[in-house]
Amino acid sequence: MVMWSVLKQTCSPLLLQSAHARLETRELVHQRRGCDSPVSSMMAELQPSTNSLQVPDEDRCRSTSPNSSPSPSRNECSIAPITPSPSPRSELRPRVARPFSVVVAIDFGTTSSGYAFSFTEDPEVIHMMRRWEGGDPGVANQKSPTCLLLTPDLRFHSFGFAARDSYHDLDPEEARHWLYFDKFKMKIHSTSDLTMVTELESVSGRRVRAIEVFAHALRFFREHALKEVKDQCSSVLEGDEVRWVITVPAVWRQPAKQFMREAAYLAGLVARDSAEQLLIALEPEAASIYCRKLRLHQVIDLSQRPMTNGLDVDGSRPFDSSFRQAREQLRRARHSRTFLVESGTGELWSEMQTGDKYIVADCGGGTVDLTVHQIEQPQGTLKELYKASGGPYGAVGVDLAFEAMLCKIFGTDFIETFKAKRPAAWVDLTIAFEARKRTAAPSRTSALNISLPFSFIDFYKRHCGQSVETALRKSNMNIVKWSSQGMLRLTAEATNELFQPTIGKIIKHIEGLMEKEEVKNVCFLFLVGGFAESPMLQRAVQNALGHRCRIIIPQDVGLTILKGAVLFGLDPTVVRVRRCPLTYGVGVLNRFVEGRHPREKLLIKDGRQWCTDILDRFVSTDQSVALGEVVRRSYTPARVGQRKIIINIYCCASDDVVYITDAGVRKCGTITLDLPEPETGAINNGTNGAELERREIRATMQFGDTEIKVTAIDMATGRQVKASIDFLSN
């Protein structure tokens, strides 16, 4: 039986179930009675906040009564409001000294991954991972390819170059039983209903849980990184002395971020009860943090000389050669895997004034992430001006264009059959294309030669009854030629066709971002990430955007995010203000206003009229939330003996929705508050049993960090209450 609380007529907190969900609620409670922690209906009361900020434009999503309070969704219960909902309020958090001796950052990329670390006693020195064995001729191996190989019985075999080479050496028939995963990070971005049981498909077609694949990779990095750290550490290093940082795209939503954290727990990076040991860093944000440290000799400024149609005013083409020189210098420097960073901000930052804006475009293998920051002098902290944006416009798009070209020449059915029957040979073909793709440049006049594996040529002849050369001739694709040495020769036009669709999307997105009012008049555009090494992308960006701002490329462009992730781990407070990417809130009841609220939302209880399903916002999309600002809500158990409160969270991309049933609004997670047994001595201390069972549980939510976090306190006893937000349960 639900307990109803009756207060003054002007502010009566009532626990009400929406009429259309009453049966579902009863069934849910009945089904869970056998559980150790039964979920029942509950009542929540929002306590007044004397110095809270108002949510911008909150009246647009409320009734004439300004009162609201959070609740579970209409599928569990709805709650009547008693006080206005506050927006995040500032709460100063003193910087507590942590016992971390070292920060280890893992840049988990779509095409390549790596780690770096720094000792907290010497934070100006960043140690990169040891050089990897294997690799491709002519390609600087800054990191390891994101490839994983599992045995037929699903045990870990190898990662990176070792996985790729081992899979290559397998007999074709034997390879069909092994599980090889490549570029599997993209699955997390493209899966809309990500859960702990989401599966990944290997090259051979076998499937395994995605969380296990990611955990295998993270465990590999953990073992290698700790061994290298211990080799350089004179003292014995305990597990709780390591702070771990994992990078993710800024456009990833909360379920994907939580997924990476769960994979880290499974991999043994940190224990679940030591969650503060692990930080999730946003990739463009990490790059921005590192760019603060750059000296002038560590960057390439594409805007130093005016260009016309890709040429300098004198008709020369200095860019390709200058960038090759810079890469050669970097390649020589990589014999030393130690990098020094400025103790303060670098020379480039000294040119910027307080309020200057800049964009960081992280052009990676799978996604392109853009963040807009403003420098805050003299402290050198960063403020996000516009919510992170981007999309699946990474270098993988060029790979997919090459695969589409192969399908046009040899037929989609054959390519799919070849991938299934000769998976290792298909991997060889993609490796060959990757190596040649990196040499593509706008000024290149010679053909781009792609070696076809012998097994491809042989398999095609046996499968289709004709030669590869005949197929190419019949395809009428004149921009691709055949070499008697067993190579496809891609003309400059063909190369351009492979790159331009992806590059065009990147430029269009950046141009659209620059039109936003908050982003106008940016001073710099920093290009970072693996794809930013491509002269094709650099030239296109310079031609399209060079007249609007200075375009800067760090010389160690492929390591920028990794270094920035280490710096973020050393000081997570460097980004002081972030923008919320989505609107988050819960469903509540408000007093029904005739003519404003639809009749189908009317609920009458105890003679009062209520409007159901109103979205009570915690934060709004693109709202500025400073580090340390929190949203507070207070909840009360609905019945004696209740040991758990579960509240559904809803999100949407818009900030003008009114109801949780509106288009675009979806349930995205739950807040769980575990209620401990009341202490027997509490009654003797002046608190009676009824007050304990009807006690206030105050939840505090942080939206200013890279992850949404929640803590809770039992106000009657002052004890911490176990609280969590789950975005993977849907």
Secondary structure, 3 states (H helix, E strand, C coil): CCCCCCCCCCCCCCEECCHHHHHHHHHHHHHCCCCCCCCCCCEECCCCCCCCCECCCHHHHCCCCCCCCCCCCCCCCEECCCCCCECCEECCCCCCCCCCCEEEEEEECCCEEEEEEEECCCCCEEEECCCCCCCCCCCCCCCEECEEEECCCCCEEEECHHHHHHHHHCCHHHHCCCEEEECCHHHHHHCCCCCCCCEEECCCCCEEEHHHHHHHHHHHHHHHHHHHHHHHCCCCCCHHHEEEEEEECCCCCHHHHHHHHHHHHHHCCCCHHHHHHEEEEEHHHHHHHHHCCCCHHHEEECCCCCEECCEECCCCCHHHHHHHHHHHHHHHHCCCCEEECCCCCCHHHHCCCCCCEEEEEEECCCCEEEEEEEEECCCCEEEEEEEEEEECCCCHHHHHHHHHHHHHHHCHHHHHHHHHHCHHHHHHHHHHHHHHHCCCCCCCCCCEEEECCHHHHHHHHHHHCCCHHHHHHHCCCCCEEEECCCEEEECHHHHHHHHHHHHHHHHHHHHHHHCCHHHCCCCEEEEECHHHHCHHHHHHHHHHHCCCCEEEEECCHHHHHHHHHHHHHHCCCCEEEEECCCEEEEEEEEECCECCECHHHEEEECCEEEEEEEEEEEECCCCEEECCEEEEEEEECCCCCCCEEEEEEEEECCCCCCECCCCCCEEEEEEEEECCCCCHHHHHHCCCHHHHHCCCEEEEEECCCCCCEEEEEECCCCEEECEEEECCCC
